[in-house]
Amino acid sequence: MLKTLLYINEDLASSIALRYTAYLNKFVPLSLYVTHVVEQTEKEQAGTGLVRRSWEDGVASSGEQLINRMLRTENIDCPLAGRPKVVMGNRLDETTYELRSGGYDLFIEGYLNTADPDKFYEVISSPLYTDVPCPTLLVKNLSISKKCALLCASSVDSKVLAEKSMKILGDSTFKFDIVYYKFKDNEQLVTLDKSDGGTNLKEMESQLEQAGKTVENISVLSGTPEQLGDYLKQYALVASTMPTRKSMRMQVLANSLAAVLLVR
């Protein structure tokens, strides 16, 4: 089972992430933990002694009530492996610390903004996503599908993508497609010949075969990031190595309507 940390707030993104995680558990057995950070203002951080300790106990209790309320509301079919983890402090620092110290295999978080590539890159380039020793999964929608896509391109290290994604998905019951992307400002998405994927696509296919996985379909597609992002909605998730800020692949992932699994 994958030891998984899910970050939740009392909001729509977390609601969808909870339901998606329960769905994911049907294909990839998860050992699920949830966490929430109560962030403090400078005024709230002031004070010492008994008064401060009483205040902290009250805030922690409120945070636990928030998580329990979310869990009761969603009533997900995925039991927790331990008590919800509620801490006070900076969300980035506390979540990063938990991920580094907890030995997790996967981090999941809800993310609903699919329209702003700059905002998307700001999220995935933060220490929470770049400095932790496990893949991260951004849940954008409740993507109900039995298929996953591995997003390949000329800039992708096929070996890294295959090896790291299979550490998460290798024991799953998902079916796998390879989607090879080539940018072109077409009026619509165009399907190219498999040979247009070149040696990088052949290497990707070979790596998956070595991992004992059968590729259901291989698509070489040419178009805009928006067009491919819409195409990816048929998948439960799309796996990718970490893109650079200016790459077209980053634009694709920002526009993806499916959940995004980032490996490194």
C-alpha positions in Angstrom: 0.0 0.0 0.0 1.2 3.5 -0.8 1.6 5.7 2.3 -0.2 8.8 1.2 -0.7 12.3 2.8 -3.7 14.3 1.7 -3.9 18.0 2.6 -7.4 19.3 3.2 -9.1 22.5 4.0 -12.9 23.1 4.4 -13.3 24.1 0.7 -14.4 22.8 -2.7 -10.9 21.8 -3.8 -10.4 19.6 -0.7 -13.9 18.1 -1.1 -13.1 17.0 -4.7 -9.7 15.8 -3.6 -11.2 13.6 -0.9 -13.7 12.0 -3.3 -11.0 11.5 -5.9 -8.7 9.9 -3.4 -11.4 7.4 -2.4 -11.8 6.6 -6.1 -8.0 6.3 -6.6 -8.0 3.8 -3.7 -10.0 1.4 -5.8 -7.2 1.1 -8.3 -4.1 1.9 -6.1 -4.5 0.7 -2.5 -3.6 3.6 -0.2 -2.5 3.9 3.4 -4.2 7.3 3.8 -3.3 10.1 6.3 -4.9 13.5 6.2 -3.4 16.8 7.5 -4.4 20.4 8.0 -2.4 23.4 9.0 -4.0 26.2 11.1 -2.1 29.3 9.9 -1.6 32.1 12.5 -1.3 35.9 12.1 1.5 37.8 13.9 -1.0 38.9 16.5 -2.1 35.4 17.2 1.5 34.3 17.5 2.1 36.7 20.4 1.7 35.8 24.0 3.1 33.2 26.4 2.2 31.0 29.3 -1.1 29.4 30.2 -3.2 31.9 28.1 -1.3 31.0 25.0 -1.4 27.3 25.6 -5.2 27.4 26.2 -5.6 29.4 23.0 -3.4 26.8 21.1 -5.5 23.9 22.4 -8.6 25.7 21.3 -7.3 26.3 17.8 -6.1 22.7 17.5 -9.5 21.4 18.6 -11.2 23.6 16.0 -8.8 22.3 13.3 -9.7 18.7 14.2 -13.4 19.5 14.1 -12.9 21.0 10.6 -11.2 17.8 9.3 -13.7 15.5 11.0 -16.6 17.6 9.6 -15.1 17.2 6.1 -14.7 13.5 6.5 -18.3 13.0 7.8 -19.6 15.2 4.9 -17.8 13.3 2.2 -18.1 9.9 3.9 -15.3 8.5 1.6 -14.8 4.8 1.1 -11.2 4.9 2.2 -10.4 4.4 5.9 -7.7 6.5 7.4 -4.5 4.8 8.6 -4.1 7.1 11.5 -5.6 10.1 13.3 -5.8 13.4 11.3 -2.7 15.5 11.8 -3.6 19.1 12.8 -0.8 21.6 13.4 -0.4 25.3 13.7 2.1 27.4 11.8 3.0 28.2 8.2 1.2 25.8 5.8 4.2 25.4 3.5 6.7 24.8 6.2 4.6 22.5 8.3 3.4 20.4 5.3 6.9 20.2 3.9 8.2 19.0 7.3 5.6 16.3 7.6 6.3 15.0 4.1 10.0 14.9 4.7 9.8 13.3 8.1 6.8 10.9 7.5 8.2 8.6 4.8 5.3 9.1 2.5 5.1 7.6 -1.0 2.6 10.2 -2.4 1.3 13.7 -1.6 -2.2 14.7 -2.7 -3.8 18.2 -2.7 -6.8 19.7 -4.4 -6.2 22.4 -7.0 -9.0 23.9 -9.0 -7.3 26.8 -10.9 -6.7 25.4 -14.5 -6.9 28.7 -16.3 -3.6 30.4 -15.2 -0.3 28.8 -16.2 1.7 31.3 -14.1 -0.3 30.4 -11.0 0.0 26.6 -11.8 3.8 27.0 -12.1 4.0 29.0 -8.9 2.4 26.1 -7.1 4.5 23.2 -8.6 7.7 25.2 -8.3 7.2 25.8 -4.6 9.3 23.9 -2.0 6.3 21.8 -1.2 6.5 20.3 -4.7 10.2 20.5 -5.5 12.0 19.6 -2.3 10.0 16.6 -1.0 11.1 13.0 -1.7 7.9 11.8 -3.1 5.6 12.4 -6.2 2.8 14.9 -5.9 -0.7 14.6 -7.2 -2.8 17.8 -7.9 -6.5 17.0 -8.1 -8.3 19.4 -10.5 -11.5 17.5 -11.1 -13.2 14.3 -10.1 -11.8 12.4 -13.1 -13.6 9.1 -13.2 -11.7 6.8 -15.6 -10.0 3.5 -15.7 -7.1 4.9 -17.8 -3.9 6.9 -17.0 -1.8 8.8 -19.5 2.0 9.2 -19.4 2.8 12.6 -21.0 5.9 12.3 -23.2 7.7 14.9 -25.3 11.2 15.5 -26.7 12.2 17.2 -23.5 11.1 14.3 -21.2 13.5 11.8 -19.7 11.6 8.6 -20.6 13.4 6.5 -18.1 12.7 8.8 -15.2 9.0 9.1 -16.2 8.6 5.4 -16.6 10.4 4.3 -13.4 9.1 7.0 -11.1 5.4 6.8 -12.3 5.5 3.0 -12.0 6.6 3.3 -8.4 3.2 4.8 -7.8 1.0 3.2 -10.4 2.9 -0.1 -11.1 0.7 -2.2 -8.9 -2.5 -0.5 -9.9 -5.3 -1.9 -12.1 -5.3 1.2 -14.3 -4.8 0.9 -18.1 -2.0 3.0 -19.5 -1.7 5.1 -22.6 1.3 7.1 -23.8 0.5 10.6 -25.1 3.4 12.2 -27.0 3.0 15.9 -27.5 4.3 18.2 -30.2 3.4 21.9 -30.1 1.8 23.5 -33.1 -0.7 26.3 -33.4 -3.3 24.2 -35.2 -7.0 25.0 -35.4 -7.7 21.5 -33.9 -5.7 18.7 -32.4 -4.0 16.6 -35.0 -3.0 12.9 -34.7 0.4 12.2 -36.2 2.1 9.0 -37.2 3.8 7.0 -34.3 7.1 7.5 -36.0 6.9 11.2 -35.4 7.5 10.4 -31.7 11.1 9.4 -32.6 13.5 7.6 -30.3 12.2 9.2 -27.1 8.8 7.6 -27.7 10.4 4.2 -28.5 12.4 4.5 -25.3 9.2 5.2 -23.3 7.4 2.2 -24.7 10.5 0.0 -24.0 10.7 1.2 -20.4 7.1 0.3 -19.7 7.5 -3.1 -21.3 10.5 -3.7 -19.0 8.3 -2.8 -16.1 5.8 -5.5 -17.2 3.2 -3.0 -18.4 1.1 -3.3 -21.5 0.5 0.0 -23.3 -3.1 0.2 -24.4 -2.7 3.1 -26.8 0.1 5.4 -28.1 -0.9 8.8 -29.5 1.3 11.4 -31.1 -0.6 14.6 -31.0 0.1 18.1 -32.4 -1.8 21.2 -31.3 -2.0 23.9 -28.6 -1.7 23.3 -24.9 -5.4 24.1 -24.5 -6.4 21.5 -27.0 -4.3 18.8 -25.4 -5.4 19.8 -21.9 -9.0 19.2 -23.0 -8.1 15.9 -24.6 -6.6 14.6 -21.3 -10.0 14.8 -19.6 -10.6 11.2 -20.5 -8.0 10.0 -18.1 -8.1 9.5 -14.3 -4.7 11.3 -14.2 -1.8 12.3 -16.4 1.7 11.6 -15.2 4.6 13.8 -16.1 8.1 14.8 -15.1 8.5 18.3 -13.6 8.3 20.8 -16.5 10.2 24.0 -16.9 8.4 27.4 -16.7 8.6 28.1 -20.4 7.9 24.6 -21.7 4.8 23.9 -23.7 4.4 20.8 -21.5 3.9 23.0 -18.5 1.2 24.8 -20.4 -0.4 21.5 -21.2 -0.4 20.4 -17.5 -1.8 23.8 -16.4 -4.7 23.3 -18.9 -5.2 19.6 -18.1 -8.7 18.8 -17.0 -7.4 15.6 -15.4 -5.4 15.2 -12.2 -1.7 15.8 -12.6 0.9 13.4 -11.1 4.3 15.0 -11.0 7.4 12.8 -10.6 11.1 13.6 -10.5 
